Every structure is written in C-alpha cells, then in structure tokens.
Amino acid sequence: MNALAEGHPYFHLGATSISPRHDLLAYGSDSTGSETYTVWIKDLARGKLFKETLAHCGTSLEWAE
C-alpha cells in the first residue's frame, strides 16, 4: 500500500479480491478523497497491472466465472 500511495497527498485502498483461479488481484484505490474508486487488475504471476481500469466505482468487488 505504501508503494501505491507514493506521490499522492491522499490515498485510500478500497476493496481487494483475488480471482477464482487465484491468478489475478482486483483492488480499488482513491487518490483524491472523493470516495469513488478506480479498480485496477494485477496479473499475480507476472506482477504487472493491466492497462485498463474501471473508474468511478464503489467500495465492493466481485469476480464472475
């Protein structure tokens, strides 16, 4: 979380969720204090973030098969 917050005057980590196959991590972050979150997806095997994000999201995450 400290690495994600670096360079932001405000940072809040929202919900986190591991995919059903345990290969992806989804997490929400708010770096403005607006209480809306951007959802990021990370490939855990490669340690890389997907370029696509979901903006203006709430505080819960759920994976679908």
C-alpha positions as CSV (number, residue, x, y, z in Angstrom):
1,M,0.0,0.0,0.0
2,N,2.8,2.4,0.7
3,A,4.2,2.0,-2.8
4,L,0.7,2.7,-4.3
5,A,0.3,5.8,-2.1
6,E,3.7,7.2,-3.1
7,G,3.3,10.6,-4.8
8,H,-0.3,11.2,-3.7
9,P,-1.2,13.6,-1.0
10,Y,-4.2,11.4,-0.2
11,F,-4.6,7.6,-0.7
12,H,-7.1,5.0,0.4
13,L,-7.1,1.4,-0.6
14,G,-10.6,0.1,-1.1
15,A,-11.8,-3.5,-1.6
16,T,-9.4,-6.2,-2.7
17,S,-10.4,-9.5,-4.3
18,I,-8.4,-12.5,-5.7
19,S,-9.9,-14.1,-8.8
20,P,-11.5,-17.6,-8.5
21,R,-8.4,-19.1,-10.3
22,H,-6.1,-17.2,-7.9
23,D,-4.2,-15.6,-10.8
24,L,-5.5,-12.0,-10.7
25,L,-5.9,-9.4,-8.0
26,A,-8.5,-6.7,-8.2
27,Y,-8.3,-3.7,-6.0
28,G,-9.8,-0.2,-5.7
29,S,-7.9,2.9,-4.9
30,D,-9.0,6.5,-4.2
31,S,-6.2,9.1,-4.5
32,T,-8.5,12.2,-4.4
33,G,-10.7,11.7,-1.3
34,S,-13.8,11.6,-3.5
35,E,-14.8,8.2,-2.1
36,T,-15.1,6.8,-5.6
37,Y,-12.5,4.2,-6.6
38,T,-10.6,3.2,-9.6
39,V,-10.4,-0.5,-9.9
40,W,-7.1,-2.0,-11.0
41,I,-6.4,-5.6,-12.1
42,K,-2.9,-7.1,-11.4
43,D,-1.6,-10.3,-13.0
44,L,-0.1,-12.1,-10.0
45,A,2.1,-14.4,-12.0
46,R,3.8,-11.6,-13.9
47,G,3.5,-8.9,-11.3
48,K,2.1,-6.5,-13.9
49,L,-1.0,-4.3,-13.9
50,F,-3.5,-4.4,-16.8
51,K,-3.6,-1.1,-18.7
52,E,-7.4,-1.0,-18.5
53,T,-9.1,0.3,-15.3
54,L,-12.7,0.9,-14.1
55,A,-13.3,4.4,-12.9
56,H,-15.9,5.9,-10.6
57,C,-16.6,2.6,-8.7
58,G,-18.0,1.9,-5.3
59,T,-16.3,0.0,-2.4
60,S,-17.0,-3.6,-3.2
61,L,-15.7,-6.1,-5.8
62,E,-16.9,-9.4,-7.0
63,W,-15.5,-11.8,-9.6
64,A,-17.7,-13.8,-12.0
65,E,-16.7,-17.1,-13.5
